[in-house]
Amino acid sequence: MTEFAELVEVIRDVILIVAFLLFTFLLLATFFLFRKVLRLVDSAKRTVARAEQVADAISSKLSGSAGTGSGVAFGLGKAVAFFGGLRRDKKGKGEQENGKE
């Protein structure tokens, strides 16, 4: 029976050593995988920040040119209204317009 007990002890020791090595390997693999994922996340953050900068630059240029264009259109509209108003007001204040004073 002592030989059987010694065999069980040796098998138990081998299983413990293999389990410990497997656990250590899994722990190291998880650590390195975690580091790779963190690098990937940092890279994605930098890419998103650059994309935001590009989008801001493009939108500021577009909104600036749109603002200039709308300012020009507003000015042209005012000029047309002014000159159109001059043409209507040529009759004078005392003259009738469509039967009204």
FENNOR-V140541 format. One record per residue. N is the residue number from 1. RES is the residue in three letters. SS is DSSP state (hx for helix, st for strand, lp for the rest). PSI is psi in whole degrees, 0 to 359 (none if undefined). Layout:
# FENNOR-V140541
N,RES,SS,PSI
N,RES,SS,PSI
This chain:
# FENNOR-V140541
1,MET,lp,333
2,THR,hx,326
3,GLU,hx,320
4,PHE,hx,320
5,ALA,hx,320
6,GLU,hx,321
7,LEU,hx,318
8,VAL,hx,319
9,GLU,hx,318
10,VAL,hx,315
11,ILE,hx,317
12,ARG,hx,316
13,ASP,hx,318
14,VAL,hx,316
15,ILE,hx,318
16,LEU,hx,318
17,ILE,hx,316
18,VAL,hx,318
19,ALA,hx,320
20,PHE,hx,316
21,LEU,hx,319
22,LEU,hx,317
23,PHE,hx,317
24,THR,hx,317
25,PHE,hx,314
26,LEU,hx,322
27,LEU,hx,315
28,LEU,hx,318
29,ALA,hx,319
30,THR,hx,319
31,PHE,hx,311
32,PHE,hx,324
33,LEU,hx,319
34,PHE,hx,318
35,ARG,hx,319
36,LYS,hx,318
37,VAL,hx,320
38,LEU,hx,319
39,ARG,hx,319
40,LEU,hx,318
41,VAL,hx,319
42,ASP,hx,319
43,SER,hx,319
44,ALA,hx,321
45,LYS,hx,317
46,ARG,hx,320
47,THR,hx,317
48,VAL,hx,320
49,ALA,hx,318
50,ARG,hx,319
51,ALA,hx,321
52,GLU,hx,320
53,GLN,hx,317
54,VAL,hx,316
55,ALA,hx,320
56,ASP,hx,318
57,ALA,hx,316
58,ILE,hx,315
59,SER,hx,325
60,SER,hx,323
61,LYS,hx,318
62,LEU,hx,317
63,SER,hx,327
64,GLY,hx,315
65,SER,hx,326
66,ALA,hx,322
67,GLY,hx,320
68,THR,hx,316
69,GLY,hx,319
70,SER,hx,328
71,GLY,hx,318
72,VAL,hx,316
73,ALA,hx,320
74,PHE,hx,316
75,GLY,hx,317
76,LEU,hx,321
77,GLY,hx,318
78,LYS,hx,318
79,ALA,hx,316
80,VAL,hx,318
81,ALA,hx,321
82,PHE,hx,310
83,PHE,hx,326
84,GLY,hx,323
85,GLY,hx,326
86,LEU,hx,320
87,ARG,hx,322
88,ARG,hx,327
89,ASP,hx,13
90,LYS,hx,336
91,LYS,hx,328
92,GLY,lp,169
93,LYS,lp,326
94,GLY,lp,346
95,GLU,lp,156
96,GLN,lp,149
97,GLU,st,114
98,ASN,lp,38
99,GLY,lp,8
100,LYS,st,152
101,GLU,lp,none
